[in-house]
Amino acid sequence: MAIKKKQVSVNELELGVFIAELDRPWTDTPFPFQGFVLNDEKDLETLKKFCKKVVIDLEKGSDLADRSQLQAGPITTPGRAKSVSAMKAAQINTADYAKSVLATIKRTVTYEEMATVDAELPAARVARTQTQTVLKDMFDALQGGQALDAPRVKEAVTSMTNSVVRNPDAMLLLAKLKQQSVHTLDRALGVSIYMITFGRFLQLPREQLDLLGMVGLLQDVGKTRVPEEVLNKKEPLSKVELTVCRSHVEHSAAILNETHGLPPELPELAVLHHERYDGSGYHKGMKGEEIGLFGSIAGMVDCFDALTHPRPYGEVMAPSNALNMLYGWRGSQFDGPLVEQFIQCIGIFPVGAIVELNSGEIGIVIAQNLVRRLQPRVMVVLDAKGNAKKPPLILDLSREPKMNAETPYRIKRTLEKGSVAIDPAEFFL
């Protein structure tokens, strides 16, 4: 029987291997995930600081003796995007990739970040406000029996896509602010931004980014025809109520079919976000590749946003915990390689996440680090005693700022929204 796992010294490690086990508890290290592909030098240096030996999984990554699949260095391209061929070589098992919806991507575009997050924030605010207004008017119109204003919806999505193309972090940051209600409006905005951002990461052509944004914004419009007492019920739904709730996908398709001026494929795409890779979803019980790239993205992003958003029937989950859930569902609920790419896209510490530093201070992640994913840019807003820092302190963890003469700052953990007395919106809106 072929060896599937083996223990090796950290000094033998090369990029491309899958780290399955450590010689100490995962909680004693900065790594929030139990298992990951080693694909940048900084993670390798971190492993050397905390461990002497690790176990690598040969089914999920390269063998040290197999140099053909190892990369010379971190796989990055300008503007956060990574080529699908590079992802395939470094992070995804070839057999898994062949079965993944990622294999259906035939044309890619490299996007370069054209603005810093600070420079992009004003334009992102305008796009966010415009889209919120359009969403409110749209839902009011639908509840009043009127039609959607397709040109306004398309204009709103285009403005968001323009911002994401220039710099994804600004829109991602604003997407997670002021999400204190369970209203469909908040969910639609967040899902749309995540879908555009993920499409950009996968290097999809610009017109497909706009279409992904439209799907995210409009796939739940059918909820306007579902009673609010069913949508907002905290107790388990009865069989009849569950059927009524699930009917929103058919209502969405009907509304979009009745609306002139939208992309013709939109109604068909808008009913896919509750399908699941193993066929356990609805409304058609599709499996695997049948769901398609857009449907697979929509289902995974919608699930992640739901887990990290206020819900009438569940607690808000910290982003890192939600990503752990998605990781555990790869190959069952969702396309495995696609999940891995989504985690790479938004980062272990997503923009907008509230984090506790090893100093005890509390901060907000305001920008990703393209190479060192464990070292984003953080705005520290509370000191170790819970007092507000005025003005807030900006830390670029990749520059290894020191909390004292010897110890650099690092992120200890992410926190659930509402667990600390800060509203990130007051710093950015």
C-alpha positions in Angstrom: 0.0 0.0 0.0 1.4 3.4 -0.9 2.4 5.7 1.9 -0.2 8.6 2.2 1.4 10.5 5.1 4.8 10.8 6.5 6.6 12.7 9.2 9.4 15.1 8.2 11.7 17.7 9.7 10.6 21.3 9.1 14.0 21.9 7.7 13.2 19.5 4.8 10.0 21.2 3.9 9.4 22.7 0.4 6.6 24.7 -1.0 3.7 22.6 -2.4 3.4 20.1 0.4 0.3 19.7 2.5 0.8 20.2 6.2 -1.5 17.7 7.9 -0.3 17.5 11.5 2.1 19.4 13.8 4.3 18.2 16.6 2.3 20.5 19.0 -1.4 21.5 19.2 -2.6 23.7 16.4 -3.9 26.2 19.0 -0.4 26.8 20.2 0.5 28.2 16.7 -0.7 31.2 14.6 -2.3 28.8 12.1 -6.1 28.9 12.5 -6.7 25.9 10.2 -5.8 22.3 10.9 -4.2 21.4 7.6 -3.1 23.7 4.7 -1.0 23.8 1.6 2.4 25.3 2.3 2.6 27.9 -0.5 4.6 30.9 0.8 7.9 31.4 2.5 6.5 33.2 5.5 4.3 30.2 6.5 7.4 28.1 6.2 9.4 30.4 8.5 6.5 30.3 11.0 6.5 26.5 11.0 10.2 26.5 11.7 9.7 28.8 14.7 7.0 26.7 16.3 7.7 23.1 15.2 10.5 20.7 14.7 8.6 18.0 12.8 5.3 17.9 10.9 3.3 15.3 9.0 2.7 15.9 5.3 -0.2 14.4 3.3 0.9 13.0 0.0 -2.6 12.8 -1.4 -3.3 16.5 -0.9 0.1 18.0 -1.8 3.5 17.2 -3.3 6.0 14.7 -2.0 9.4 16.1 -1.1 10.9 13.7 -3.6 8.6 14.9 -6.4 10.2 18.1 -7.6 8.1 18.3 -10.8 5.2 20.0 -9.0 7.1 22.2 -6.7 7.2 26.0 -7.3 10.3 28.1 -7.0 8.5 30.6 -4.7 5.2 32.0 -3.6 2.6 31.9 -6.4 1.4 35.4 -6.8 0.5 37.8 -9.5 -0.1 41.5 -9.3 -3.5 42.5 -7.9 -4.2 39.4 -5.7 -5.2 37.3 -8.7 -3.5 33.9 -9.3 -3.5 32.1 -12.6 -5.7 29.0 -12.7 -2.7 27.0 -14.0 -0.6 28.1 -11.0 -3.3 27.2 -8.6 -3.6 23.8 -10.2 0.1 23.1 -9.9 0.6 24.4 -6.3 -2.7 23.9 -4.4 -5.0 21.5 -6.1 -4.6 17.8 -6.7 -4.7 17.2 -10.5 -7.5 14.6 -10.3 -9.6 16.9 -8.1 -9.1 19.8 -10.4 -10.2 17.8 -13.5 -13.5 17.2 -11.7 -13.9 20.7 -10.4 -15.9 23.5 -11.9 -12.6 25.4 -12.0 -11.7 23.3 -15.0 -14.5 24.9 -17.0 -12.7 28.3 -16.9 -11.4 28.8 -20.4 -10.4 32.4 -20.5 -8.7 34.4 -17.8 -7.7 38.1 -17.3 -5.0 39.3 -14.9 -6.2 42.2 -12.8 -3.8 44.7 -11.2 -4.7 46.7 -8.2 -4.9 50.3 -9.4 -5.5 52.0 -6.0 -4.7 51.5 -2.4 -7.5 50.6 0.0 -7.4 54.1 1.5 -7.6 55.8 -2.0 -10.4 53.5 -3.1 -12.6 53.9 0.0 -14.4 57.1 -1.1 -15.4 55.6 -4.4 -16.4 52.4 -2.7 -18.6 54.3 -0.3 -20.4 56.0 -3.2 -20.9 52.6 -5.0 -22.2 51.0 -1.7 -24.6 53.8 -1.0 -25.9 53.8 -4.6 -26.5 50.0 -4.5 -28.3 50.2 -1.1 -30.6 52.9 -2.5 -31.3 50.8 -5.6 -32.0 47.7 -3.4 -34.4 49.5 -1.2 -36.3 51.0 -4.1 -36.3 47.6 -5.8 -37.7 45.7 -2.9 -40.3 48.4 -2.3 -41.3 48.2 -5.9 -41.6 44.4 -5.9 -43.7 44.4 -2.7 -45.9 47.0 -4.4 -46.4 44.8 -7.4 -44.2 46.9 -9.7 -41.4 45.7 -12.0 -37.7 45.9 -11.4 -35.7 48.9 -12.8 -33.1 46.8 -14.7 -31.0 49.8 -15.9 -30.6 51.1 -12.4 -29.7 47.6 -11.1 -27.1 47.1 -13.8 -25.6 50.6 -13.1 -25.3 49.8 -9.4 -23.5 46.5 -10.1 -21.2 48.1 -12.6 -20.1 50.7 -10.0 -19.4 48.0 -7.5 -17.5 45.9 -10.0 -15.4 49.0 -11.0 -14.4 49.5 -7.4 -13.6 45.8 -6.8 -11.4 45.7 -10.0 -9.4 48.7 -8.8 -9.0 47.3 -5.2 -11.2 44.5 -3.7 -10.4 45.3 -0.1 -12.4 48.6 0.0 -15.7 47.1 -1.0 -15.1 44.0 1.2 -14.5 46.2 4.1 -17.7 48.2 3.6 -19.7 45.0 2.8 -19.3 43.8 6.4 -20.2 47.1 8.2 -23.5 47.9 9.8 -24.9 44.3 9.3 -27.0 44.3 12.4 -30.3 43.3 10.9 -31.4 40.1 9.2 -32.8 42.0 6.3 -32.5 40.6 2.8 -31.0 43.9 1.6 -27.9 43.5 3.7 -27.4 39.9 2.6 -27.8 40.7 -1.1 -25.2 43.5 -1.0 -22.6 41.3 0.8 -23.2 38.3 -1.4 -22.8 40.4 -4.5 -19.6 41.9 -3.4 -18.1 38.6 -2.4 -19.1 37.0 -5.7 -17.5 39.8 -7.7 -14.3 39.7 -5.6 -14.0 35.9 -6.0 -14.6 36.2 -9.7 -11.8 38.7 -9.9 -9.5 36.4 -7.9 -10.3 33.5 -10.4 -9.4 36.0 -13.1 -12.7 35.7 -14.9 -13.3 38.2 -17.7 -14.8 41.5 -16.8 -18.3 40.8 -18.2 -18.5 37.7 -16.0 -17.7 39.8 -13.0 -20.7 42.0 -13.7 -22.9 38.9 -14.2 -21.7 37.4 -10.9 -22.6 40.6 -9.2 -26.1 40.6 -10.7 -26.6 37.0 -9.6 -25.6 37.8 -6.0 -27.7 40.9 -5.9 -30.9 39.4 -7.3 -31.0 35.7 -6.5 -33.1 36.3 -3.4 -35.6 38.8 -4.9 -38.2 36.1 -4.6 -38.2 36.4 -0.9 -40.4 39.5 -1.4 -43.2 37.0 -2.1 -42.6 34.9 1.0 -44.3 35.9 4.3 -41.9 37.6 6.6 -43.0 35.5 9.6 -41.7 32.5 7.7 -38.4 34.1 6.7 -37.7 35.5 10.2 -39.0 32.6 12.3 -36.5 31.6 15.1 -38.0 28.2 15.7 -37.6 25.2 13.3 -39.9 25.5 10.3 -42.7 23.0 9.8 -42.7 21.0 6.5 -45.3 23.4 5.0 -43.3 26.5 6.1 -40.1 25.0 4.7 -41.7 24.4 1.4 -43.0 28.0 1.4 -39.5 29.3 2.3 -37.8 27.3 -0.4 -40.3 28.6 -3.0 -38.4 31.8 -3.1 -36.1 30.4 -5.8 -39.0 29.9 -8.2 -40.3 33.3 -7.3 -36.9 34.8 -8.1 -36.8 33.2 -11.5 -40.3 34.4 -12.2 -39.5 38.0 -11.3 -36.3 38.0 -13.3 -38.0 36.5 -16.3 -40.6 39.2 -16.1 -38.0 42.0 -16.1 -36.8 43.4 -19.4 -33.2 44.5 -19.8 -31.5 41.9 -17.6 -29.0 39.3 -18.9 -31.0 36.4 -20.5 -29.2 33.8 -18.5 -29.8 35.5 -15.1 -33.1 33.7 -14.2 -31.6 30.3 -14.7 -28.5 31.2 -12.6 -30.5 32.8 -9.8 -32.1 29.4 -8.8 -28.8 27.6 -8.2 -27.5 28.9 -4.9 -29.2 26.3 -2.8 -28.0 23.3 -4.9 -25.2 21.2 -3.2 -22.3 19.3 -4.7 -23.6 15.9 -3.3 -27.1 16.5 -4.6 -28.6 17.2 -1.2 -29.7 20.8 -2.1 -32.8 22.2 -3.9 -34.7 23.0 -6.0 -33.6 20.4 -8.6 -31.2 18.3 -6.5 -28.3 18.9 -9.0 -24.9 17.3 -8.4 -21.3 18.2 -9.0 -20.6 19.8 -12.4 -24.3 20.0 -13.1 -24.5 23.1 -10.9 -21.9 24.9 -13.0 -19.2 27.5 -12.0 -21.6 30.4 -11.3 -24.0 28.2 -9.3 -21.2 26.7 -7.3 -19.8 30.1 -6.5 -23.2 31.4 -5.6 -24.0 28.6 -3.2 -20.7 28.7 -1.4 -20.6 32.5 -1.1 -24.2 32.6 0.1 -23.5 30.0 2.8 -20.4 31.9 4.0 -22.2 35.2 4.1 -25.2 33.6 6.0 -22.8 32.1 8.6 -21.1 35.4 9.3 -24.3 37.5 9.2 -27.0 38.0 11.8 -29.6 35.3 11.5 -33.0 34.8 13.3 -32.2 31.2 13.9 -28.5 31.1 14.7 -25.5 32.9 16.2 -23.2 35.1 14.1 -20.0 33.1 13.4 -16.5 34.5 13.3 -15.1 34.5 9.7 -12.3 32.0 10.6 -14.9 29.6 12.1 -17.1 29.9 9.0 -14.2 29.2 6.7 -13.4 26.1 8.8 -17.0 25.0 8.2 -16.7 25.4 4.5 -13.4 23.6 4.5 -15.0 20.7 6.3 -17.8 20.6 3.7 -15.5 20.5 0.6 -16.3 17.5 -1.6 -19.8 17.1 0.0 -21.7 20.3 0.2 -19.4 22.3 -2.1 -16.8 21.7 -4.9 -13.6 21.0 -3.0 -11.0 22.9 -5.1 -13.4 25.9 -5.3 -13.6 26.1 -1.5 -9.9 26.1 -1.3 -9.6 28.9 -3.7 -12.3 30.9 -1.9 -10.3 30.6 1.3 -7.2 31.8 -0.5 -9.2 34.7 -2.0 -10.6 36.3 1.2 -7.8 35.2 3.5 -7.5 33.5 6.8 -8.3 36.9 8.4 -10.9 38.4 6.0 -11.1 42.2 5.5 -13.6 43.6 8.0 -12.9 40.8 10.6 -12.5 41.9 14.2 -9.3 40.4 15.7 -7.5 40.1 19.0 -3.8 40.7 18.9 -1.2 38.9 21.1 -1.0 42.2 23.0 -4.6 41.9 24.0 -5.6 44.9 21.8 -8.5 44.7 19.5 -8.4 45.7 15.8 -10.2 45.5 12.5 -8.6 43.9 9.4 -8.6 46.6 6.8 -6.5 45.1 4.0 -5.1 41.7 2.9 -1.4 41.0 2.4 -1.0 39.4 -1.0 2.0 37.2 -0.1 1.8 36.8 3.7 -1.7 35.8 4.4 -1.2 35.6 8.2 -0.1 39.2 8.3 -2.8 41.6 7.0 -3.1 45.3 7.7 -4.9 46.0 11.0 -6.5 49.1 12.5 -6.1 48.8 16.3 -9.2 50.5 17.9 -9.1 49.2 21.6 -6.2 48.8 24.0 -5.7 45.7 26.1 -8.1 47.2 28.8 -10.9 47.8 26.3 -10.4 51.5 26.1 -10.7 53.3 22.7 -7.4 54.2 21.1 -7.6 57.7 19.8 -6.4 58.0 17.1 -6.6 54.3 16.1 -3.2 52.7 15.4 -2.5 51.2 11.9 -0.3 48.2 11.9 1.0 46.5 8.8 1.8 43.1 10.3 4.0 42.1 7.3 6.5 44.7 8.5 6.6 42.9 11.8 6.0 45.9 14.1 6.9 45.2 17.7 4.6 45.2 20.7 7.7 45.4 22.9 11.5 45.3 22.3 11.5 41.6 21.4 8.0 40.5 20.5 6.3 41.3 17.1 2.6 41.8 16.9 0.5 38.9 15.5 -3.1 38.0 15.4 -4.2 35.7 18.2 -7.7 35.0 17.0 -10.8 36.4 15.2 -13.8 37.5 17.2 -17.5 37.1 16.6 -19.2 40.4 15.7 -20.9 41.9 18.8 -18.5 40.2 21.2 -16.7 43.5 21.7 -18.1 47.0 22.2 -17.0 48.5 18.9 -18.9 49.3 15.7 -16.4 49.1 12.7 -18.8 51.3 10.7 -17.9 54.4 12.7 -14.4 54.3 11.4 -15.2 53.9 7.7 -18.7 55.2 7.0 
